[in-house]
Amino acid sequence: MQRADASVRGTDFVPRWRYGDYLEDEVRRALAHGKARGHDVQSVPLCADALVPEASGVTVVCGDDARPVDAAVLAIGSLPPHPLAGVSAAARASGRYAVDPWLLLTNEPAPSAEVIVIGMGLTAIDVILELAARWPDTRFTALSRHGHWPEPHLPTMAIPSNDGSELVEGLLEDADLWRWMHLLRETMGLEDDWRSVFDSLRPHAALLWAQLPSAQRARFLRHAHWAWERARHRMPVPVVMAVAELERSGRLTHRRGRVRSVDVDADGATLALTLQAPGPGAPDQLHAGLVVQATGMAFDARHTTHPLLRQMVLNRHVVPDPLGLGLVATPDCRLCHPGGAWPHLFALGSLLRGTLWESTAMPEIRQQARAVVDQLLAD
Ligand SMILES: Cc1cc2nc3c(=O)[nH]c(=O)nc-3n(C[C@H](O)[C@H](O)[C@H](O)COP(=O)(O)OP(=O)(O)OC[C@H]3O[C@@H](n4cnc5c(N)ncnc54)[C@H](O)[C@@H]3O)c2cc1C
């Protein structure tokens, strides 16, 4: 990115369109490099309707066309989001409930005076800042079960003070989630900044996750997942300031609670959202012209509407992760069927969350891609 703009620093968080330009540029360079070294790399704009893995290869089906290939890599990103339980069919049909925040932003919706955003993570913040810039008179309410924004980044990048190996050794002595949390808190308390300890664990996440038995993983998802996400996906300082400014001006408030239901108000012009705050009190009712669901990426392959993945799950070519974290796979990214691993079918990214845990951000996906390419070339 610095090639195109020398003012960009390594610690900057650049706008998404700029990151998109950068990626396109990198892909162009990689393809040119590949061609110069004699590789025939083609990009084919086709939707894969079905994949049929076999012991000797994979058949890719696109409409009437079925082509046998030596190997296939499923890199389909996160899955289509589902509406939350409690959102009525009328609310979904009203056009006032946005299940996919990115689709909403590309579709240029009409302004609403009041917007409710369900979720308080980075996606919710992106949506709020983008809509607040487009609609200067709109007020926003953000909701989440815990009622916290993500933690802030430091103005300068937090460099881990060590490689985390000592902490990891301590954690591996006994794979018990409560013990891990206790040890992590204790170690963070010893450092000037907790972020450096937390970040030193990132390269070891797959190893640690692999040690956790299924019941402990489920416990982590129930009790500690939200805190992990808050600490892991942090806000850059300019974003912290933009959110604080919106709150200070009164255009943004946030509430803690669980969404019970969303339905269409009698006048048809707004939605009514029922929010149960923690504790014994009666639920509140909030009203807005637009409700945006920004509750994070979807990974659950058990009930997905993604046509290709659905086909593969129904045909038992792949096995959904029992905790709803993508597909069952080996640590070297091979997808599994009920009897073992496929030799020529791989996955990258979100689908590997159940195997590797940290598997949605570019540094991890880049490493996985490298590992898969090495295996393909070795084969
Ligand atoms: C709001 C947001 C902010 C993020 N910020 C960061 C960040 O700051 N840093 C970071 O490292 N990561 C970030 N991420 C995560 C990262 O951007 C994504 O995880 C990454 O883009 C995933 O890349 P991918 O190639 O696995 O999937 P995607 O980029 O989703 O690509 C999947 C591709 O598969 C194609 N596809 C799907 N089904 C089929 C089919 N049947 N046939 C043919 N093609 C198909 C799709 O069309 C798409 O082109 C962010 C994600 C989000 C949503």
The ligand as an ORCA input file, in Angstrom:
! r2SCAN-3c Opt
* xyz 0 1
  C     -16.403     -6.137      8.544
  C     -15.214     -6.992      8.422
  C     -14.001     -6.485      8.760
  C     -12.857     -7.262      8.668
  N     -11.674     -6.701      9.012
  C     -10.554     -7.434      8.944
  C      -9.294     -6.875      9.290
  O      -9.194     -5.713      9.641
  N      -8.191     -7.661      9.219
  C      -8.283     -8.966      8.817
  O      -7.255     -9.638      8.761
  N      -9.471     -9.515      8.474
  C     -10.611     -8.781      8.545
  N     -11.809     -9.351      8.219
  C     -11.845    -10.746      7.861
  C     -11.423    -10.985      6.408
  O     -11.664     -9.859      5.635
  C     -12.248    -12.071      5.865
  O     -12.224    -13.159      6.724
  C     -11.647    -12.476      4.501
  O     -12.086    -11.573      3.530
  C     -12.078    -13.856      4.152
  O     -11.503    -14.154      2.922
  P     -11.964    -15.427      2.163
  O     -11.220    -15.440      0.873
  O     -11.850    -16.626      3.049
  O     -13.527    -15.228      1.908
  P     -14.285    -14.095      1.089
  O     -13.479    -12.868      0.947
  O     -15.639    -13.990      1.711
  O     -14.430    -14.738     -0.361
  C     -15.258    -15.857     -0.604
  C     -15.418    -15.976     -2.096
  O     -16.024    -17.219     -2.403
  C     -16.965    -17.018     -3.442
  N     -17.961    -18.106     -3.434
  C     -18.806    -18.474     -2.430
  N     -19.570    -19.517     -2.810
  C     -19.200    -19.838     -4.083
  C     -19.620    -20.818     -5.042
  N     -20.595    -21.705     -4.769
  N     -19.022    -20.839     -6.251
  C     -18.039    -19.946     -6.555
  N     -17.601    -18.995     -5.712
  C     -18.170    -18.944     -4.490
  C     -17.564    -15.675     -3.104
  O     -18.204    -15.117     -4.229
  C     -16.313    -14.893     -2.685
  O     -15.671    -14.341     -3.816
  C     -12.955     -8.585      8.252
  C     -14.188     -9.112      7.887
  C     -15.323     -8.322      7.971
  C     -16.656     -8.881      7.594
*
